[in-house]
Structure formats: C-alpha cells, structure tokens
C-alpha cells in the first residue's frame, strides 16, 4: 500500500582484527528506520557470534535460589493477598477484581491517576511457556473489567496502557508474574508520539497506518507472523527492543471496547509469542499495550520485547545506544525472527 516505506541504509566497517592475526576485515552494517516514528535500529550480522557474550545463558541455579528466597512472604502468592491494597469502593465495590486465579488491585506506589496491578496466576514463578492462554486471559479480563469501570466513572482518563515487567532484568520488583494498568488524562511520551503519528498518517493518506502496515507485511511475507482473532502479529522491522514482536487490532483503539473473544485472542497470541522467546532461550520480557481515545487512525497496538537473562551479575541490555542515541541493537534479523516464530502462529 502506498505510504509504507521500509527504509534501510547500508555501510561497512573496515579494521585490522586481532582475531585473525590482524588481517583487515570488512563487516556489513544495516541501519533501519521505523516507517511510522522514524526511530532507528542497527544490524551487524557479525554480532550473532557475540550474542552468547551479550546474553550469557540463564543461571538456572541462581534463578531457582531467588525464586525460593522470594516465595516466602510474597504478597502476590495466595497466602499474601489479604495484605494487598483495595480499590475505592465507588470504583470497585468488592475492593479487588478476581477472575479465576487473577487478582487486580491498586498499585501501592502509583505512577498514574489510576495504576493497578493484576496477579497472573497463583504460581510464584513461570517459565515463559507457563504463560498459557488461560492464565493470560484471566489477567487481561480482570484489567478489562477495571478499564470498563474507569470508562464509566472517569472517562477523562482515556489514555491507558496495559504493561508488564517480568523478572528483575525487565525491571520487576517482584518475581511473581503480574501485569499493570496505568490510566490518566495525558498520554506518556511514546504513546503521544504514536497518536500524533497515526493522526498525521490518516490526514496525509486517508487511511489507517495499522491497516496499511498489516497489508504490506502480509504481501511481503518477510515479517508477518499470523492472526489470532482480530489481532495481527508481526516481527518489527526496526525494533525498539530485543526481538520485538508487535500486535495490532483490526478495529478497536480502546482496551475497554474489547469483547471476550478479543481478550481470548490477545492472550492466545501473546502466549505464542512468549513461547517463541522461550525457544530463543529467554525468560524475561516487557510488553506494553497502548489504548487511547477513539480518533481517526488510532488502533490498539502492542510491543513485546525480550530482556537480559537472569544471572548474579547480568549485563544490562539497555545502554547509551538505546537511551541516548535512540537506536536499538539488532542481534537477530527481524526476518529471521519471523522465520522462527511463524510456525507457532496460525
């Protein structure tokens, strides 16, 4: 479709390497530019050999020790839930929202006008394949009920994000799996960028960027993964984080407008994507699902990224390149990520 451009520029770096008796080598570089926001990601195929140094294997013994150390006294485990916060009864009369094993409650230290946490299941620790569609759907449903309550009680808080930090490398302060919901009258910076870009695309092209992106990616067949219900899944052309997988909804812009089948399909797709990450050796991740007012060009949009492997002294995977230069490092070409991920999607 007209308007979608997957821009790449190539270069080469030449130097004398001590790894080959100081012979001169030439390594290819590819800089990719996101077709919507313009942020950049860089790929050096030679880094594939360095990946084990950048992402040492998960220290299973250390992780198991931490899981056991934190199990006692965990407020998100069933025995600790009695000590967790409760919502204002005008918003949630029952104090908390329970759907199966999922429990939604206020965040004890909120970062938004409305900031909730949803416990994902009763298990203190999950491998990524343990984030089953059933567990994920329960958590999404609990947060969806809260989102619907907010839409009725505080419609001004229309900028909403459902997000997760899983394990310490992703920024989690607790091991027990949990998702978060933040809602307020103002969007966070990245969500504001998305909303402006979607509106600008609609004004210039008279269509919806997400629709054009899906149509183009499906036609190319390089990064498109598959569809679950009304969600399309793809590997990001210019990722914002390691192995970024994206999802876009075909119609809705607001989380509270989703139906039960949409939540089930979202849970199904996210579960599949996390199994892809497990197959790549990962155990830690972040995701964010952006929900905003119904405006021309807006769609529900999810970003999922893998994070560093848990170890006693793990190397941070977010440094000057990402934080100060606005460029992500690609260790696995998105097309290769899609090739490995596609068999897990319908």
PyMOL commands that set and color helices and strands:
alter all, ss='L'
color gray80, all
select helices_A, chain A and resi 18-20+45-54+60-71+78-83+128-130+133-153+168-170+189-205+209-220+255-257+260-279+320-323+334-344
alter helices_A, ss='H'
color red, helices_A
select strands_A, chain A and resi 7-17+23-33+40-43+97-99+102-106+114-119+159-166+178-184+224-228+231-235+242-249+285-291+301-306+327-330
alter strands_A, ss='S'
color yellow, strands_A
deselect
rebuild
show_as cartoon
